[in-house]
Amino acid sequence: MTWISICTGKSGFAASSTAEDVTKGVDGTGLTAIVSGATSGIGLETTRVLALRGVHVIMPVRNLESGKKVKESIVEKIPNAKLDVMELDISSMQSVRQFASLYRSKGYPLNILILNAGIMTPPFSLSKDNIELQFATNHVGNFLLTNMLLDTMKKTVKESGKEGRIVILSSEIHRMTYKEGIRFDKINDEKSYCAFSAYGQSKLANALHAKELTRRFQEEGVKITANAVHPGVIATNLARNGGFNAVFYGIFNRFLKNISQGAATTCYVALHPQVKGVSGQYFADSNLSKASNYAQDPELANKLWDFSLRLTNSKVTGLENRDFLKKLSSNPPIQLHYSWRRIGFKIVGAKRLLWLEMTRGKRGVVCDVSGIEGGDMCGVFGMEKSMVSNGMVFTGSTYVAFLEQGT
Ligand SMILES: NC(=O)c1ccc[n+]([C@@H]2O[C@H](COP(=O)([O-])OP(=O)(O)OC[C@H]3O[C@@H](n4cnc5c(N)ncnc54)[C@H](OP(=O)(O)O)[C@@H]3O)[C@@H](O)[C@H]2O)c1
């Protein structure tokens, strides 16, 4: 017996509702969805139930063999299931770009994008693009994939007349992020890395991503919604790195959802007619729920967008490149030459500085210095006068530098 609540919320569904319950009677024929992380846990069940409802599901997986096995196991039970397996390592920008361009070249439409793939609490490591692995996998990959498929989604909306939906798997753990919320200036700081807080940070980024997408869609008048969901706590392979381990699952077994209950909120938000037009929200137990204050902060959402855009737009090898910063500190560091709203940087020891973020106290400023060659002096406008004085030197921890590959 489990102790999962059977009390229904406003939607008419409860924590105990399964993915099949919340999509009963919904006809998904003619819709195409991408479900990332379809080889295991929530993603696998989401794929199965969408296919059961007639949706054509594309399964981007990092291991093609497991993807094919999952496809076969679903088709065995649902012979009409329309499933296609494609390769994607969401933690690698190159792989995301390849996947998106192959997807576009196949001419598939895209009605529903479910950003589900994720990892939890690995020991500190960097992705191929030198970004802390949880942030890279759980947020940056999603961000790039979404941006690369937006035109396809918009075209599908136009041609089908049906609303597009983006569903992003967040978690209640988004509340347990680092105290600053998103540590823009310490994303790659190994010394202060806490696997659990870094997971929380990436899940906060998921909720903020949905929020900012919504703002942009509404501004543009595009009929696409973006929502974040907490699936519940489910014993899946997610705990392979620890965090919640077998002992935790053993003790709390009765409070855990099973996998079909765990996929319910995703399927509800992706398919149910009740959710039409609802966007920028946080769902749990197939009902609207309230995310943390950080997750509802529009400025933070906007800042994360800019940050993610810079990460994904530039050929970056390192952020917070400590060696470079050390070199700057002894060289001396970046010097600011200030004369009436004009700031000059002297860049030492780098071929090219793509951008620079500086923070003094609580105030931060991001300067776009793209295209500035090392050794040059450059002018940047828009910095608060009060922040700088002539010849001021910013020290190690106060800035983050993005360097062009090969520097
Ligand atoms: N389970 C929970 O209690 C819980 C609670 C809150 C939120 N969530 C969220 O729900 C989502 C799904 O989690 P789950 O519990 O179903 O975990 P899971 O069983 O471990 O499934 C994760 C999926 O993501 C895929 N994945 C991981 N890294 C990838 C990469 N670099 N490229 C492509 N695919 C990758 C995995 O592929 P492989 O098979 O190749 O490893 C797997 O298919 C995650 O975003 C998680 O944060 C889960």
The ligand as a MOL file (V3000), in Angstrom:
LIG
                    3D

  0  0  0     0  0            999 V3000
M  V30 BEGIN CTAB
M  V30 COUNTS 48 52 0 0 0
M  V30 BEGIN ATOM
M  V30 1 N 12.6430 10.7400 -10.2620 0
M  V30 2 C 12.2980 11.7520 -9.4980 0
M  V30 3 O 11.9680 11.5790 -8.3050 0
M  V30 4 C 12.2960 13.1500 -10.0390 0
M  V30 5 C 11.8550 14.1840 -9.2040 0
M  V30 6 C 11.8540 15.4900 -9.7000 0
M  V30 7 C 12.2760 15.7370 -10.9860 0
M  V30 8 N 12.7270 14.7230 -11.7870 0 CHG=1
M  V30 9 C 13.1850 15.0540 -13.1470 0
M  V30 10 O 12.5790 14.1840 -14.0810 0
M  V30 11 C 13.4250 14.0220 -15.2220 0
M  V30 12 C 13.5250 12.5510 -15.5820 0
M  V30 13 O 14.1230 11.8810 -14.5020 0
M  V30 14 P 13.9510 10.3300 -14.2000 0
M  V30 15 O 13.6400 10.2320 -12.7470 0
M  V30 16 O 13.0790 9.6820 -15.1750 0 CHG=-1
M  V30 17 O 15.4700 9.8570 -14.3650 0
M  V30 18 P 16.1510 8.6600 -15.1630 0
M  V30 19 O 15.3730 7.4060 -14.9980 0
M  V30 20 O 17.5730 8.6580 -14.7340 0
M  V30 21 O 16.0380 9.1470 -16.6670 0
M  V30 22 C 16.8240 10.1940 -17.1300 0
M  V30 23 C 16.8560 10.1600 -18.6270 0
M  V30 24 O 17.6770 11.2530 -19.0800 0
M  V30 25 C 18.6230 10.7280 -19.9990 0
M  V30 26 N 19.8600 11.5180 -20.0140 0
M  V30 27 C 20.6750 11.8320 -18.9890 0
M  V30 28 N 21.7310 12.5350 -19.4440 0
M  V30 29 C 21.5800 12.6460 -20.7800 0
M  V30 30 C 22.3550 13.2390 -21.8020 0
M  V30 31 N 23.5170 13.8490 -21.5530 0
M  V30 32 N 21.8910 13.1990 -23.0770 0
M  V30 33 C 20.7300 12.5530 -23.3570 0
M  V30 34 N 19.9630 11.9530 -22.4290 0
M  V30 35 C 20.3920 11.9900 -21.1550 0
M  V30 36 C 18.8860 9.3100 -19.5140 0
M  V30 37 O 19.4920 8.5780 -20.5540 0
M  V30 38 P 20.3830 7.2550 -20.2580 0
M  V30 39 O 19.3950 6.1240 -20.1750 0
M  V30 40 O 21.2820 7.1660 -21.4350 0
M  V30 41 O 21.1070 7.4790 -18.9810 0
M  V30 42 C 17.4720 8.8750 -19.1900 0
M  V30 43 O 16.7890 8.5010 -20.3530 0
M  V30 44 C 14.7510 14.6620 -14.8590 0
M  V30 45 O 14.8350 15.9140 -15.4680 0
M  V30 46 C 14.6630 14.8380 -13.3450 0
M  V30 47 O 15.4200 15.9370 -12.8790 0
M  V30 48 C 12.7180 13.4270 -11.3490 0
M  V30 END ATOM
M  V30 BEGIN BOND
M  V30 1 1 1 2
M  V30 2 2 2 3
M  V30 3 1 2 4
M  V30 4 1 4 5
M  V30 5 2 4 48
M  V30 6 2 5 6
M  V30 7 1 6 7
M  V30 8 2 7 8
M  V30 9 1 8 9
M  V30 10 1 8 48
M  V30 11 1 9 10
M  V30 12 1 9 46
M  V30 13 1 10 11
M  V30 14 1 11 12
M  V30 15 1 11 44
M  V30 16 1 12 13
M  V30 17 1 13 14
M  V30 18 2 14 15
M  V30 19 1 14 16
M  V30 20 1 14 17
M  V30 21 1 17 18
M  V30 22 2 18 19
M  V30 23 1 18 20
M  V30 24 1 18 21
M  V30 25 1 21 22
M  V30 26 1 22 23
M  V30 27 1 23 24
M  V30 28 1 23 42
M  V30 29 1 24 25
M  V30 30 1 25 26
M  V30 31 1 25 36
M  V30 32 1 26 27
M  V30 33 1 26 35
M  V30 34 2 27 28
M  V30 35 1 28 29
M  V30 36 1 29 30
M  V30 37 2 29 35
M  V30 38 1 30 31
M  V30 39 2 30 32
M  V30 40 1 32 33
M  V30 41 2 33 34
M  V30 42 1 34 35
M  V30 43 1 36 37
M  V30 44 1 36 42
M  V30 45 1 37 38
M  V30 46 2 38 39
M  V30 47 1 38 40
M  V30 48 1 38 41
M  V30 49 1 42 43
M  V30 50 1 44 45
M  V30 51 1 44 46
M  V30 52 1 46 47
M  V30 END BOND
M  V30 END CTAB
M  END
